Amino acid sequence: MKLRRVDPRKIHVPEVRVTARMDEEINAEFRHSVETIGIDEPIKCYLVGEELWLSDGLHRLNEAMRLNVPLVDVNVREGTMVDVIANNLMSGHLRGKHPPSEMVRSIELLWKTHGLDSEQIAAKTGLTRERVEDLQLISELTPMCRAALDEGKIKLGHAKVLTLVKDPVQQETLLGQLLLAGFSVKDFEDVVRQSLAIKEGQVLPSVPVEPVGRVPIACFYCSREYDPSVMRNPNTCNECAGILLRLAAEARYAPASGEGSKAE
């Protein structure tokens, strides 16, 4: 590793990377610190061919650009784009909160584009092989499911449970049920396993709902009466809600009018 003085405008930032997020207060303090004492920790880059690619220090780089700093200290190593992605994944993950999908995209890039298997990715990033393989599975979820994870609507554990489902329509139907009901990870796993069993023709015993003594509500669609604790939206029973969610998911994947491909 060599320390160099570099024009920050000559540093390339990978499109796929993990970036720790700061809250407003911490970000304001960070910016004030840079304005007052400068950037006291070198940015980390890899020299790939003749180009410098950022692996760690995006916040520092952005501040240098904002303040028109002519030269910044950069720790430079020679390497490949695999080194850039892996080092960023390791350092970005350890520095703080970030959207889980950023890790998923980095793992997907190392795996599908650069051909690394789970053991190689684990060795280069410091992640466990189990964690890498979980992220590989999550990368196979539909864009809607991955967006829900990225937006914080579901947890990483929920996404991992969804990887048990391979059919995209069933994935998004179950996602809709999860968003409506707010299941814990454990309860959602039970729902998913039951859904898979039903799809395979197995019959599982239903779990009775304990009455709570409230006036029952009739479902708007099937007219059957249920305890309010098991209703959705707020006058749709679980069964009818599931049917509606599945119809919506099927519509998203139905061939577009006049086309032979699936609708995006």
C-alpha atoms as a printed R data frame, in Angstrom:
    type eleno elety resid chain resno       x       y       z
1   ATOM     1    CA   MET     A     1   0.000   0.000   0.000
2   ATOM     2    CA   LYS     A     2   1.334   3.426  -0.972
3   ATOM     3    CA   LEU     A     3   0.204   6.830   0.226
4   ATOM     4    CA   ARG     A     4  -0.352   9.272  -2.630
5   ATOM     5    CA   ARG     A     5  -1.662  12.805  -3.063
6   ATOM     6    CA   VAL     A     6  -4.441  12.573  -5.639
7   ATOM     7    CA   ASP     A     7  -6.885  14.905  -7.363
8   ATOM     8    CA   PRO     A     8 -10.257  13.638  -5.996
9   ATOM     9    CA   ARG     A     9 -11.866  14.172  -9.403
10  ATOM    10    CA   LYS     A    10  -9.686  11.394 -10.809
11  ATOM    11    CA   ILE     A    11 -11.074   8.761  -8.427
12  ATOM    12    CA   HIS     A    12 -13.731   6.474  -9.907
13  ATOM    13    CA   VAL     A    13 -16.653   5.312  -7.742
14  ATOM    14    CA   PRO     A    14 -18.121   1.854  -8.504
15  ATOM    15    CA   GLU     A    15 -21.811   1.865  -9.332
16  ATOM    16    CA   VAL     A    16 -22.372  -1.161  -7.076
17  ATOM    17    CA   ARG     A    17 -21.059  -0.621  -3.564
18  ATOM    18    CA   VAL     A    18 -21.995  -0.666   0.130
19  ATOM    19    CA   THR     A    19 -22.205   2.786   1.736
20  ATOM    20    CA   ALA     A    20 -22.796   3.323   5.447
21  ATOM    21    CA   ARG     A    21 -25.521   5.884   6.173
22  ATOM    22    CA   MET     A    22 -25.202   8.780   8.636
23  ATOM    23    CA   ASP     A    23 -28.161  10.417  10.346
24  ATOM    24    CA   GLU     A    24 -28.566  14.184   9.874
25  ATOM    25    CA   GLU     A    25 -26.860  15.119  13.130
26  ATOM    26    CA   ILE     A    26 -23.788  12.942  12.565
27  ATOM    27    CA   ASN     A    27 -23.551  14.050   8.940
28  ATOM    28    CA   ALA     A    28 -23.618  17.714   9.981
29  ATOM    29    CA   GLU     A    29 -20.859  17.087  12.535
30  ATOM    30    CA   PHE     A    30 -18.812  15.213   9.941
31  ATOM    31    CA   ARG     A    31 -19.089  18.045   7.412
32  ATOM    32    CA   HIS     A    32 -18.168  20.639  10.033
33  ATOM    33    CA   SER     A    33 -15.137  18.546  11.036
34  ATOM    34    CA   VAL     A    34 -13.905  18.351   7.433
35  ATOM    35    CA   GLU     A    35 -14.426  22.085   6.964
36  ATOM    36    CA   THR     A    36 -12.504  22.819  10.186
37  ATOM    37    CA   ILE     A    37  -9.600  20.353  10.269
38  ATOM    38    CA   GLY     A    38  -9.721  18.757   6.834
39  ATOM    39    CA   ILE     A    39  -9.752  15.059   5.942
40  ATOM    40    CA   ASP     A    40  -7.495  13.390   8.505
41  ATOM    41    CA   GLU     A    41  -7.944   9.772   7.345
42  ATOM    42    CA   PRO     A    42  -6.744   8.690   3.883
43  ATOM    43    CA   ILE     A    43  -9.250   7.469   1.343
44  ATOM    44    CA   LYS     A    44  -8.683   3.891   0.170
45  ATOM    45    CA   CYS     A    45  -8.415   3.030  -3.526
46  ATOM    46    CA   TYR     A    46  -7.228   0.253  -5.802
47  ATOM    47    CA   LEU     A    47  -5.188   0.918  -8.913
48  ATOM    48    CA   VAL     A    48  -6.880  -1.179 -11.591
49  ATOM    49    CA   GLY     A    49  -4.862  -0.815 -14.756
50  ATOM    50    CA   GLU     A    50  -4.301   2.932 -14.989
51  ATOM    51    CA   GLU     A    51  -7.418   3.987 -13.051
52  ATOM    52    CA   LEU     A    52  -8.030   4.598  -9.351
53  ATOM    53    CA   TRP     A    53 -11.191   2.965  -7.999
54  ATOM    54    CA   LEU     A    54 -12.612   3.856  -4.594
55  ATOM    55    CA   SER     A    55 -13.019   1.041  -2.084
56  ATOM    56    CA   ASP     A    56 -13.544   3.002   1.146
57  ATOM    57    CA   GLY     A    57 -14.179   6.678   1.948
58  ATOM    58    CA   LEU     A    58 -17.087   7.883  -0.203
59  ATOM    59    CA   HIS     A    59 -18.229  10.426   2.408
60  ATOM    60    CA   ARG     A    60 -14.706  11.862   2.584
61  ATOM    61    CA   LEU     A    61 -14.416  11.930  -1.196
62  ATOM    62    CA   ASN     A    62 -17.770  13.711  -1.575
63  ATOM    63    CA   GLU     A    63 -16.742  16.357   0.963
64  ATOM    64    CA   ALA     A    64 -13.440  16.895  -0.831
65  ATOM    65    CA   MET     A    65 -15.355  17.438  -4.059
66  ATOM    66    CA   ARG     A    66 -17.863  19.764  -2.385
67  ATOM    67    CA   LEU     A    67 -15.094  21.896  -0.880
68  ATOM    68    CA   ASN     A    68 -13.018  21.852  -4.094
69  ATOM    69    CA   VAL     A    69 -10.035  20.327  -2.290
70  ATOM    70    CA   PRO     A    70  -7.304  20.055  -4.956
71  ATOM    71    CA   LEU     A    71  -5.479  16.996  -3.527
72  ATOM    72    CA   VAL     A    72  -6.398  14.313  -0.964
73  ATOM    73    CA   ASP     A    73  -4.368  11.586   0.740
74  ATOM    74    CA   VAL     A    74  -5.127   8.177  -0.746
75  ATOM    75    CA   ASN     A    75  -3.880   4.751   0.302
76  ATOM    76    CA   VAL     A    76  -3.391   2.944  -3.004
77  ATOM    77    CA   ARG     A    77  -3.087  -0.779  -3.646
78  ATOM    78    CA   GLU     A    78  -2.774  -2.526  -6.976
79  ATOM    79    CA   GLY     A    79  -5.625  -4.922  -7.644
80  ATOM    80    CA   THR     A    80  -8.681  -5.872  -9.665
81  ATOM    81    CA   MET     A    81 -12.329  -4.876  -9.630
82  ATOM    82    CA   VAL     A    82 -12.949  -7.987  -7.531
83  ATOM    83    CA   ASP     A    83 -10.631  -6.514  -4.893
84  ATOM    84    CA   VAL     A    84 -12.484  -3.177  -5.084
85  ATOM    85    CA   ILE     A    85 -15.917  -4.764  -4.587
86  ATOM    86    CA   ALA     A    86 -14.787  -7.214  -1.883
87  ATOM    87    CA   ASN     A    87 -12.863  -4.632   0.145
88  ATOM    88    CA   ASN     A    88 -15.747  -2.178  -0.056
89  ATOM    89    CA   LEU     A    89 -18.210  -4.879   0.996
90  ATOM    90    CA   MET     A    90 -16.089  -5.677   4.037
91  ATOM    91    CA   SER     A    91 -15.395  -2.083   5.123
92  ATOM    92    CA   GLY     A    92 -18.808  -0.635   4.220
93  ATOM    93    CA   HIS     A    93 -20.662  -3.374   6.080
94  ATOM    94    CA   LEU     A    94 -18.607  -2.851   9.237
95  ATOM    95    CA   ARG     A    95 -18.869   0.963   9.268
96  ATOM    96    CA   GLY     A    96 -22.581   1.240   9.990
97  ATOM    97    CA   LYS     A    97 -26.153   0.964   8.746
98  ATOM    98    CA   HIS     A    98 -26.807   0.560   5.038
99  ATOM    99    CA   PRO     A    99 -29.607  -0.869   2.856
100 ATOM   100    CA   PRO     A   100 -29.293  -4.697   2.913
101 ATOM   101    CA   SER     A   101 -29.827  -4.752  -0.848
102 ATOM   102    CA   GLU     A   102 -26.428  -3.096  -1.318
103 ATOM   103    CA   MET     A   103 -24.742  -6.178   0.140
104 ATOM   104    CA   VAL     A   104 -26.974  -8.367  -2.019
105 ATOM   105    CA   ARG     A   105 -25.973  -6.493  -5.189
106 ATOM   106    CA   SER     A   106 -22.264  -6.684  -4.340
107 ATOM   107    CA   ILE     A   107 -22.487 -10.427  -3.660
108 ATOM   108    CA   GLU     A   108 -24.459 -10.868  -6.888
109 ATOM   109    CA   LEU     A   109 -21.765  -9.027  -8.849
110 ATOM   110    CA   LEU     A   110 -18.924 -11.080  -7.355
111 ATOM   111    CA   TRP     A   111 -20.869 -14.283  -7.964
112 ATOM   112    CA   LYS     A   112 -22.572 -13.842 -11.334
113 ATOM   113    CA   THR     A   113 -20.244 -11.405 -13.117
114 ATOM   114    CA   HIS     A   114 -16.842 -12.295 -11.688
115 ATOM   115    CA   GLY     A   115 -17.491 -16.009 -11.114
116 ATOM   116    CA   LEU     A   116 -16.558 -16.334  -7.436
117 ATOM   117    CA   ASP     A   117 -18.204 -19.094  -5.409
118 ATOM   118    CA   SER     A   118 -19.427 -18.679  -1.839
119 ATOM   119    CA   GLU     A   119 -16.145 -19.879  -0.293
120 ATOM   120    CA   GLN     A   120 -14.082 -17.443  -2.356
121 ATOM   121    CA   ILE     A   121 -16.415 -14.555  -1.540
122 ATOM   122    CA   ALA     A   122 -16.293 -15.398   2.165
123 ATOM   123    CA   ALA     A   123 -12.493 -15.509   2.099
124 ATOM   124    CA   LYS     A   124 -12.236 -12.123   0.384
125 ATOM   125    CA   THR     A   125 -14.871 -10.281   2.425
126 ATOM   126    CA   GLY     A   126 -14.599 -11.781   5.909
127 ATOM   127    CA   LEU     A   127 -18.283 -12.760   5.838
128 ATOM   128    CA   THR     A   128 -19.251 -16.278   6.846
129 ATOM   129    CA   ARG     A   129 -20.011 -18.713   4.053
130 ATOM   130    CA   GLU     A   130 -23.553 -19.116   5.434
131 ATOM   131    CA   ARG     A   131 -24.141 -15.348   5.264
132 ATOM   132    CA   VAL     A   132 -22.809 -15.209   1.704
133 ATOM   133    CA   GLU     A   133 -25.079 -18.056   0.595
134 ATOM   134    CA   ASP     A   134 -28.087 -16.389   2.219
135 ATOM   135    CA   LEU     A   135 -27.329 -13.206   0.260
136 ATOM   136    CA   GLN     A   136 -26.915 -15.226  -2.935
137 ATOM   137    CA   LEU     A   137 -30.382 -16.687  -2.432
138 ATOM   138    CA   ILE     A   138 -31.869 -13.257  -1.686
139 ATOM   139    CA   SER     A   139 -30.409 -11.969  -4.954
140 ATOM   140    CA   GLU     A   140 -32.755 -14.413  -6.737
141 ATOM   141    CA   LEU     A   141 -35.904 -12.830  -5.256
142 ATOM   142    CA   THR     A   142 -38.147 -10.735  -7.489
143 ATOM   143    CA   PRO     A   143 -37.423  -6.998  -7.806
144 ATOM   144    CA   MET     A   144 -40.546  -6.235  -5.748
145 ATOM   145    CA   CYS     A   145 -39.373  -8.431  -2.862
146 ATOM   146    CA   ARG     A   146 -35.882  -6.949  -2.975
147 ATOM   147    CA   ALA     A   147 -37.332  -3.432  -3.031
148 ATOM   148    CA   ALA     A   148 -39.367  -4.198   0.103
149 ATOM   149    CA   LEU     A   149 -36.154  -5.242   1.836
150 ATOM   150    CA   ASP     A   150 -34.309  -2.151   0.623
151 ATOM   151    CA   GLU     A   151 -37.106   0.147   1.817
152 ATOM   152    CA   GLY     A   152 -37.142  -1.425   5.272
153 ATOM   153    CA   LYS     A   153 -40.653  -2.865   4.859
154 ATOM   154    CA   ILE     A   154 -39.378  -6.358   5.651
155 ATOM   155    CA   LYS     A   155 -36.371  -7.650   7.575
156 ATOM   156    CA   LEU     A   156 -33.447  -9.666   6.253
157 ATOM   157    CA   GLY     A   157 -34.912 -12.688   8.063
158 ATOM   158    CA   HIS     A   158 -38.207 -12.313   6.172
159 ATOM   159    CA   ALA     A   159 -36.313 -12.106   2.873
160 ATOM   160    CA   LYS     A   160 -34.392 -15.259   3.756
161 ATOM   161    CA   VAL     A   161 -37.680 -17.082   4.407
162 ATOM   162    CA   LEU     A   162 -39.023 -15.883   1.034
163 ATOM   163    CA   THR     A   163 -36.083 -17.593  -0.690
164 ATOM   164    CA   LEU     A   164 -37.793 -20.911   0.105
165 ATOM   165    CA   VAL     A   165 -40.329 -19.928  -2.581
166 ATOM   166    CA   LYS     A   166 -39.131 -20.175  -6.187
167 ATOM   167    CA   ASP     A   167 -42.295 -19.152  -8.043
168 ATOM   168    CA   PRO     A   168 -42.314 -15.335  -8.491
169 ATOM   169    CA   VAL     A   169 -46.113 -15.084  -8.278
170 ATOM   170    CA   GLN     A   170 -46.164 -17.033  -5.022
171 ATOM   171    CA   GLN     A   171 -43.238 -14.949  -3.704
172 ATOM   172    CA   GLU     A   172 -45.069 -11.673  -4.278
173 ATOM   173    CA   THR     A   173 -48.373 -13.066  -2.982
174 ATOM   174    CA   LEU     A   174 -46.684 -14.043   0.279
175 ATOM   175    CA   LEU     A   175 -44.888 -10.698   0.396
176 ATOM   176    CA   GLY     A   176 -48.268  -8.975   0.192
177 ATOM   177    CA   GLN     A   177 -49.596 -11.118   3.035
178 ATOM   178    CA   LEU     A   178 -46.521 -10.272   5.101
179 ATOM   179    CA   LEU     A   179 -46.952  -6.533   4.513
180 ATOM   180    CA   LEU     A   180 -50.625  -6.737   5.469
181 ATOM   181    CA   ALA     A   181 -50.213  -8.871   8.580
182 ATOM   182    CA   GLY     A   182 -46.778  -7.825   9.848
183 ATOM   183    CA   PHE     A   183 -45.767 -11.386  10.742
184 ATOM   184    CA   SER     A   184 -42.696 -12.049  12.867
185 ATOM   185    CA   VAL     A   185 -39.958 -13.972  11.025
186 ATOM   186    CA   LYS     A   186 -40.937 -17.182  12.836
187 ATOM   187    CA   ASP     A   187 -44.661 -16.801  12.102
188 ATOM   188    CA   PHE     A   188 -43.925 -15.877   8.487
189 ATOM   189    CA   GLU     A   189 -41.857 -19.044   8.072
190 ATOM   190    CA   ASP     A   190 -44.890 -21.059   9.232
191 ATOM   191    CA   VAL     A   191 -47.101 -19.225   6.704
192 ATOM   192    CA   VAL     A   192 -44.623 -19.842   3.874
193 ATOM   193    CA   ARG     A   193 -44.168 -23.537   4.673
194 ATOM   194    CA   GLN     A   194 -47.923 -24.000   4.829
195 ATOM   195    CA   SER     A   195 -48.324 -22.225   1.468
196 ATOM   196    CA   LEU     A   196 -45.664 -24.451  -0.100
197 ATOM   197    CA   ALA     A   197 -47.285 -27.578   1.326
198 ATOM   198    CA   ILE     A   198 -50.696 -26.587  -0.053
199 ATOM   199    CA   LYS     A   199 -49.170 -25.942  -3.470
200 ATOM   200    CA   GLU     A   200 -47.655 -29.429  -3.419
201 ATOM   201    CA   GLY     A   201 -51.059 -30.944  -2.619
202 ATOM   202    CA   GLN     A   202 -50.484 -31.581   1.070
203 ATOM   203    CA   VAL     A   203 -53.252 -30.894   3.545
204 ATOM   204    CA   LEU     A   204 -52.163 -29.296   6.797
205 ATOM   205    CA   PRO     A   205 -54.337 -28.887   9.890
206 ATOM   206    CA   SER     A   206 -55.655 -25.381  10.290
207 ATOM   207    CA   VAL     A   207 -54.735 -23.457  13.414
208 ATOM   208    CA   PRO     A   208 -57.886 -22.363  15.297
209 ATOM   209    CA   VAL     A   209 -58.175 -18.701  16.194
210 ATOM   210    CA   GLU     A   210 -59.066 -18.140  19.833
211 ATOM   211    CA   PRO     A   211 -62.186 -15.999  20.217
212 ATOM   212    CA   VAL     A   212 -61.675 -12.699  21.978
213 ATOM   213    CA   GLY     A   213 -65.320 -11.858  22.612
214 ATOM   214    CA   ARG     A   214 -65.646  -9.063  20.074
215 ATOM   215    CA   VAL     A   215 -68.496  -8.653  17.579
216 ATOM   216    CA   PRO     A   216 -67.630 -10.640  14.415
217 ATOM   217    CA   ILE     A   217 -67.164  -8.835  11.103
218 ATOM   218    CA   ALA     A   218 -68.456 -10.109   7.750
219 ATOM   219    CA   CYS     A   219 -65.862 -10.318   4.976
220 ATOM   220    CA   PHE     A   220 -66.729  -7.920   2.149
221 ATOM   221    CA   TYR     A   221 -65.986 -10.610  -0.480
222 ATOM   222    CA   CYS     A   222 -67.177 -13.967   0.897
223 ATOM   223    CA   SER     A   223 -69.637 -12.661   3.534
224 ATOM   224    CA   ARG     A   224 -68.416 -15.149   6.138
225 ATOM   225    CA   GLU     A   225 -68.035 -13.734   9.630
226 ATOM   226    CA   TYR     A   226 -64.715 -13.603  11.466
227 ATOM   227    CA   ASP     A   227 -63.263 -12.210  14.637
228 ATOM   228    CA   PRO     A   228 -61.844  -8.698  13.973
229 ATOM   229    CA   SER     A   229 -58.352  -9.865  15.003
230 ATOM   230    CA   VAL     A   230 -57.994 -11.940  11.826
231 ATOM   231    CA   MET     A   231 -59.426  -9.431   9.350
232 ATOM   232    CA   ARG     A   232 -57.419  -7.367   6.847
233 ATOM   233    CA   ASN     A   233 -57.981  -3.962   5.292
234 ATOM   234    CA   PRO     A   234 -60.144  -3.987   7.667
235 ATOM   235    CA   ASN     A   235 -63.045  -6.018   6.270
236 ATOM   236    CA   THR     A   236 -61.321  -8.754   4.251
237 ATOM   237    CA   CYS     A   237 -60.676 -12.224   5.635
238 ATOM   238    CA   ASN     A   238 -57.261 -13.869   5.324
239 ATOM   239    CA   GLU     A   239 -58.401 -16.244   2.606
240 ATOM   240    CA   CYS     A   240 -59.922 -13.544   0.398
241 ATOM   241    CA   ALA     A   241 -56.939 -11.239   1.008
242 ATOM   242    CA   GLY     A   242 -54.645 -14.026  -0.162
243 ATOM   243    CA   ILE     A   243 -56.725 -14.551  -3.301
244 ATOM   244    CA   LEU     A   244 -56.641 -10.839  -4.132
245 ATOM   245    CA   LEU     A   245 -52.889 -10.646  -3.602
246 ATOM   246    CA   ARG     A   246 -52.331 -13.674  -5.814
247 ATOM   247    CA   LEU     A   247 -54.504 -12.244  -8.593
248 ATOM   248    CA   ALA     A   248 -52.493  -9.017  -8.460
249 ATOM   249    CA   ALA     A   249 -49.207 -10.953  -8.608
250 ATOM   250    CA   GLU     A   250 -50.449 -13.083 -11.521
251 ATOM   251    CA   ALA     A   251 -51.465  -9.918 -13.394
252 ATOM   252    CA   ARG     A   252 -47.928  -8.537 -13.012
253 ATOM   253    CA   TYR     A   253 -46.503 -11.651 -14.661
254 ATOM   254    CA   ALA     A   254 -49.199 -12.191 -17.306
255 ATOM   255    CA   PRO     A   255 -48.174 -11.650 -20.952
256 ATOM   256    CA   ALA     A   256 -48.724  -8.063 -21.973
257 ATOM   257    CA   SER     A   257 -51.405  -7.432 -24.611
258 ATOM   258    CA   GLY     A   258 -49.985  -8.289 -28.021
259 ATOM   259    CA   GLU     A   259 -46.662  -9.496 -26.578
260 ATOM   260    CA   GLY     A   260 -45.236 -12.867 -25.730
261 ATOM   261    CA   SER     A   261 -43.097 -11.776 -22.800
262 ATOM   262    CA   LYS     A   262 -43.918 -11.243 -19.158
263 ATOM   263    CA   ALA     A   263 -44.972  -7.817 -18.041
264 ATOM   264    CA   GLU     A   264 -42.338  -5.964 -16.036
